[in-house]
Amino acid sequence: MRGVSSWTMGFHRPMGICKLQSSWTLVDGRLMHARVFVHKPRSEFPAAVLVHGLGVSSHYMVPTATRLAPSCSVYAPDLPGFGRSAHPAHVLNVPQMADALDGWMEAVGLDSAVFIGNSMGCQVIVDLAVRYPGRVERAVLTGPTFDRAARASFLVLVRRALRDGHWEPRSLSPIILNDYLLAGPVRIAQTLRYGLLDPIEDKLPRMAAPTLIVRGEHDYIVPMKWAQYVTWLLPSARFVEISGASHAVNFSAPGKLARATLPFLHGRGWPD
């Protein structure tokens, strides 16, 4: 039975500078944590839900979330097993993480939203959009994983990650380290395995929601050809590259990402 109780703690700063609050919601008997900023009265724009990638939590989504918060309510949940959310006894695969996200939306009273995902979080959003199409109004997929080369060779994936790490901000490293310690190596390894066993290209043609594919200029985890192929597979999509950004565009270039995506998220058309 899905829970419906939730509570928050924290505060927001005056003068329009938004600070996210921590919120805990009971979903299927487990607590899910999220970082949120909710407009009261409700904003005219749909709420934005930010979905993190492999092994990490919503912490590294905060720079982008705070830039979206002045114009719409934002929610950045920790998927089960990661961040401050409860750790289920078994590791969730991609469809199960999408189910958890659907249950969390039901519990917090979000009928639908616009979504921004990074890395493996994009796979969760795509699965949600295909199986629960009413939930996803529009989507921004930044650095969507995994291409065929990465699935075929773990060594390729490791080499790409090391090369990309050179371009990521140093301030991201302690956040990743802390999140990895919270999740644990076994959970991360099994989640990676599930991600590699989830060919996103099989689902993309069935994703009806308008979608923006975003790639950082220095994203060595997601090759340009793969990002363009993902865009081509989608029924309604455009591609944007963010100059100077790495794989974690949401952390390395949050201002550029917000400027490139806000009009689209608000339903004002595609970026130029």
Secondary structure, DSSP 8 states (H G I E B T S, - for coil): -----EEEE----STT----EEEEEEETTEEEEEEEE--SS--SS--EEEE--TT--GGGGHHHHHHHTTTS-EEEE--TTSTTS---SS---HHHHHHHHHHHHHHHT-S-EEEEEETHHHHHHHHHHHHSGGGEEEEEEES----HHHHH-HHHHHHHHHHHHTTS-TTHHHHHHHHHHHH-HHHHHHHHHHHHT--GGGTGGG--S-EEEEEETT-SSS-HHHHHHHHHHSSSEEEEEETT--S-HHHHSHHHHHHHHHHHHTTS----
